[in-house]
Amino acid sequence: MKTRLFWLATLVLACILSTGCEPSQLGESPDADASSPAEEKIRLGFLVKMPEELWFQNEWRFAQQCADKYGFGLIKVGTPDGEKLLSAIDVLAAKGAQGFVVCTPDVRLGPAVMAKARSHGMKVFTVDDQFVGADGEFMTVPHMGISAREIGRQVGRELYKEFVNRGWLTEETGALGVTFDELDTARDRTDGTIEALVEAGFARERIYLGAEKTTDIPGAFDAANIVLTQHPEVERWFVFSMNDEGVLGSVRALEGRGFSAANTIGIGIGAGTGLTEFEKDEPTGYFATCMISPLRHGYETTELLYKWVKDGVEPPADTRTAGVMAYRHDYKEVQKKLGLE
Ligand code: GLA
């Protein structure tokens, strides 16, 4: 009896010790350690700056598919600020992770993140937002991001095409651009749109920019409202931004001032958040979106990191992914092509 009690107590203690930090504290998936023998198991982290954003949830979903395929452990953590990011890296190390994919909340954290990762001997792969060093240059850390300028240009060309289709007049039309210039991938996108609009023949002086404080719907809503208050004379609007959230926040601000699908052409960049607009019975000012691939950004980054850790295969230094335009009438097909249904 005594022996049995002893073993029971030992088992309970072992369970408590191996659990360590509660997964729920980290936003870690409960099935993080689902398969493979524990001793030789590879564990990787996937850290994202805005876990509430659909884009990042989708990256996690596809990263998990990769982990399930290869049978390694994936620890997913939401890291909305520098303190959380740095302490998450310590937690990952304590849990035996050999590396992580990260979309940092601030690109200037690059040197601090790399120093911490190095101190634990961990490999780092950045996704979406590229680390910037103390010298203001991009750091040489394997990276996958979107072809930001080209995708922005695509948005500009499509806006102009629809402007011509609708026969709008330049003197009645304004372009509302919600910007976030402190982030390179964001600035490249909106700069690309401006560039393409001007190249197509739209008047530069009719492009009105509003800087958002946060890259979500409320951030864009506030930025758009300031621009709209300054330009009550504009009768028809183009809307563009760095992501779907930026365009949706602006479209909602326009709706609050009586603008609808008939006098708004909004084109987003994303892979989910804006698509619910197409499911509504009536069209809204959210006209189209340039669909980017959370499958590549979630699955491929994780796979490259896994092979780096497991087989020592160095990932490519910089991978850029393309976008595909999607409209109300064809977004389901585009979703299917991108493996997003
Ligand atoms: C940034 C944005 C996200 C998404 C990704 C795509 O991180 O904040 O909304 O657009 O880029 O790479």
Residues whose N, C-alpha, C, O or C-beta is under 5 A from the ligand:
A	BS01	GLA	W55 D128 D129 I146 T215 M242 N243
